[in-house]
Structure formats: C-alpha cells, structure tokens
Amino acid sequence: QKEVEQDPGPLSVPEGAIVSLNCTYSNSAFQYFMWYRQYSRKGPELLMYTYSSGNKEDGRFTAQVDKSSKYISLFIRDSQPSDSATYLCAMSSQGGSEKLVFGKGTKLTVNP
Amino acid sequence: GAGVSQSPSNKVTEKGKDVELRCDPISGHTALYWYRQSLGQGLEFLIYFQGNSAPDKSGLPSDRFSAERTGGSVSTLTIQRTQQEDSAVYLCASSRHRAGPVYEQYFGPGTRLTVT
C-alpha cells in the first residue's frame, strides 16, 4: 500500500460546479497536509496547507483534514476553466522542511 | 523576483550516457529538493539539502544517481549510465529555513529527460 493514495481521474466538470478532490494516507505521523496545483508543463505551486485536523478556507478553495479517518479533501466552489490543472496532495510530518510525500495527482478539466 | 530555474528544459540522451541536470534555487533559500515525476506517477522524492547539513539521500533509486550543491546555492543532479526507466520530469524545489508551521516549497519548471 502506498503511503498516499489519490484517484488520478481524469475529472471533467462544467463551469460553476463544485469540485471535490481527496486523498487517503496510511502514515499516522503526517501532520501537515498540502494541496499543490500543477498546470501542464509547469512545476507544482502551493495552493493551501493545513496543520492537523480541521478546515481551512481561502476564497473558492476549502481544505479539510480528518486525521481519524486519514482522509483529506479539497473543495473548489464555482469552478472556472482556469482551474483546469492537475491537483496533487502532499503530506509531511515536519511542516514541509523535509521531503514531501505526494499523491499521484488528479487531472481536472473545467469546461466552459 | 526570480523563481527556481532549471536547465536544460528538455534533454534527450542515449541509453548508457551520463546526464547532468542543473537547478538554481531562489536566492536566500537554504533548503533544496529534487523530485522525479514519471508518467502517471506522483512526485517521488530523491534528495534534500539543508544548509551545511549532510543531505538526505534516502530517495535516490540507485547508485547511478548523485547530487551535489555547491556553495549552498546551485545544485546538480547527475545520472550515470542512463536507463530508459530514468525517463521522467526532474523537478527541483527550494524553501526558506523554518520560521513558521509550514515551508512552501517553490518548484522550478522541471527538466524533461528522455532516454532512447
């Protein structure tokens, strides 16, 4: 079993839809949870991070962490064509100052 | 300001040849990471440099892979006797020293390596 599992999709939604992306993990030492967005032929960029369990909201994006279930989610409200990208979850036990463990990424397409 | 830069952007090499990939981190960033992203796979950690500490080489897949970081800045990832399974995008990232809960790793655009 991989440390981090993420459905690669692809996921295709109409503009304005609510998108739900998620990852599961097996290592209970993970405390820092991140979502990266990667456009085609570009490096990933950090979207959001959360520490331990709970929710965090930033504009149209909401990140949720449920440590008891070892499950994290990213919700995108009012999705836009510019949100079309691959979304990677990443995790660390030490706040990102060491190696991150990534999911495979979910490819999202938002259709106008 | 300038982000993380990597060169070359694309590299095609023959099986068995050696290749060098270069990473220029963001100025002032003390931590530098190399990852590999193969088709259909997530990012796979390779090696991590932090200041003058010994690097964490735990992700290097074989002894054909090595990396160095000169003067705490530029890093070179070397792959000797390349194999077709080495074909991937090699990504470099850098981050600041710990000053908060999470360090954002800033990624470069990657080097796309194709071994024929």
Interface residues (C-beta under 8 A of the other chain):
Chain A: V4 Q6 P8 Y32 M34 R41 K42 G43 P44 E45 L46 Y49 Y51 L88 A90 G95 G96 S97 E98 K99 L100 V101 F102 G103 K104 G105
Chain B: V4 A31 Y33 Y35 G40 Q41 G42 L43 E44 F45 Y48 Q50 D56 S58 G59 L91 A93 S95 H97 R98 G100 P101 V102 Y103 E104 Q105 Y106 F107 G108 P109 G110
